[in-house]
């Protein structure tokens, strides 16, 4: 799986902040948590993809 550099950096910073708060976690656990909390239907995924693509393409 490839992740854009800006998104990866954002989560590296967040994981670092959590570790600074003595929360033992990893990037793998964060990705799994995000997937767990993510969409559960094709419609929700479609809406998320549209929102992501608009943000990525600077349309917001």
CORRADA-V305006 format. One record per residue. N is the residue number from 0. RES is the residue in three letters. PSI is psi in whole degrees, -180 to 180 (* if undefined). NEAR is the number of other ideal C-beta (glycine too) atoms within 8 Angstrom. D_CENTER is the distance of its C-alpha to the mean C-alpha in whole Angstrom. Layout:
{{N RES PSI NEAR D_CENTER} {N RES PSI NEAR D_CENTER}}
This chain:
{{0 UNK 137 2 13} {1 UNK 142 3 12} {2 UNK 139 6 9} {3 UNK 149 7 10} {4 UNK -41 6 12} {5 UNK -40 6 11} {6 UNK -42 8 7} {7 UNK -46 9 8} {8 UNK -40 8 11} {9 UNK -43 8 9} {10 UNK -29 11 7} {11 UNK -44 9 11} {12 UNK -45 8 12} {13 UNK -43 9 11} {14 UNK -40 12 12} {15 UNK -41 8 15} {16 UNK -42 8 15} {17 UNK -44 9 15} {18 UNK -35 10 18} {19 UNK -25 6 20} {20 UNK 13 6 20} {21 UNK 32 5 21} {22 UNK 115 6 18} {23 UNK 110 4 18} {24 UNK 178 8 15} {25 UNK 166 6 13} {26 UNK -38 8 10} {27 UNK -45 6 11} {28 UNK -39 8 11} {29 UNK -46 12 8} {30 UNK -43 9 7} {31 UNK -40 8 10} {32 UNK -42 8 9} {33 UNK -42 8 6} {34 UNK -39 7 8} {35 UNK -41 6 11} {36 UNK -7 5 10} {37 UNK -169 9 10} {38 UNK 151 7 12} {39 UNK 5 4 16} {40 UNK 161 6 18} {41 UNK -38 5 18} {42 UNK -43 6 19} {43 UNK -40 10 16} {44 UNK -42 10 14} {45 UNK -46 8 16} {46 UNK -41 9 15} {47 UNK -41 10 12} {48 UNK -42 8 12} {49 UNK -46 8 15} {50 UNK -44 8 13} {51 UNK -45 8 11} {52 UNK -38 8 14} {53 UNK -45 9 16} {54 UNK -45 9 13} {55 UNK -39 7 13} {56 UNK 6 6 17} {57 UNK 28 5 18} {58 UNK 3 5 19} {59 UNK * 4 18}}
